Amino acid sequence: MSNTLPDHGFKIAGQRFGQRLRQLRQINKLSLAALAESAGVTKLTLGKIERGEGNPTLSVIWKIANGLGVPFSSLLNQDMQPQLTRFNEQADVTSPDGQFV
């Protein structure tokens, strides 16, 4: 069994990351040049990431988060809204032996 993502899954993840980066940059009303300067990465790198063409390292993602003034995890989360489940609507979770967990 392989632990790697299929190529298309990796590409989609990169595109989503780029969309999230662009969204946060625009919310903060930053140009690519302004974010590049505050993050310490090149404008070219940011542009490639936003278009889903880049493969940023953790170090670059960390710099971008700092440049945006947001937590590292906010770049990785698409849905920042908490999920609400009412007690009587939650699914039952059982262990393989049929006992409730």
N, C-alpha and C positions, 0 to 999 in steps of 0.2 A: 504494500500500500504506500503510495506516495504522499508526502506531507506538503507538496508544493501546489500552489494555485495554478489552474489552467491559465494559459497566456491571456485569454479574453477576460478572465476574472481580474488579473493583475492590471490590465489596461483600464477596465472599468473603475477599479479602485483608484488608479491614478487620476482619471478624469474627475471622479467625485471629489478627490482631495483638492484638485485644482479649482473646481467650482467653489468649494468651501473657502479656499484661500481668497479667491476673487470676491466672494460675498463679504467676508470679514474685512477685506481691504476697502471695499466700497462703503460698507457701513461706517468705517472709521474715516471715510472721506480722504483716503490717501491715494496718491498717484503711484504708479510702479516705481518711479524715481524716488519718491519720498520714502516708500517702504524699503526699497533697496538700501538707501542710506541709513535708515534707522536700524535695519536688521543686519547690515554688514554683508549683504550678498549682492550679486550683480542684478541689474534690471533684466538682463537676458535670462538668467536663471529663473527669476520670478515669472517672467513671461512664459517660459517653457513649462514650468510647473502648472501655471494657470490653464494652459492649453492641454494639459494632460500628456505632454511630451517629455517631461522631466522625471527623474527618479531621485528625489532628494534624500540625502542621508538624514539620520536622526539629528545630527549636529545642525544641518541646514534648517530642518523643521523647528528645532529649538530656537535658532536665531530668528526665524520668521515670527514665531510666537512672541518672543521678547520684543521684536520690532513693532508688532501689532499691539503689544501690551495686554495679551490674552494668555490664559493658561494653555500649556502645551496640548492638553486633551481637547480643548475646544476646536483645534484644527482637525482633529480626527473624528469628532462627533458631527454627524449630519443633523440629527434630531436632538435639539437641546431641550425639548419639552419633556418633563417627566411623564411616565406612563402611569395612569391612575386605574387601579382595579379595585372595585368594591369587594368587600369581604365575601359576600354571598355570590359573587360572580367569578371568583378565582377558581382556577382549575385545580383538581385534586392531583397531588404528586405522590406517586408511590415508588417504592424501591422494587428492584427486580423480583424479590420474593413476595410481593403483594402487600407488604406492610406500609402504612402511611409514614411518611418522613416528616 
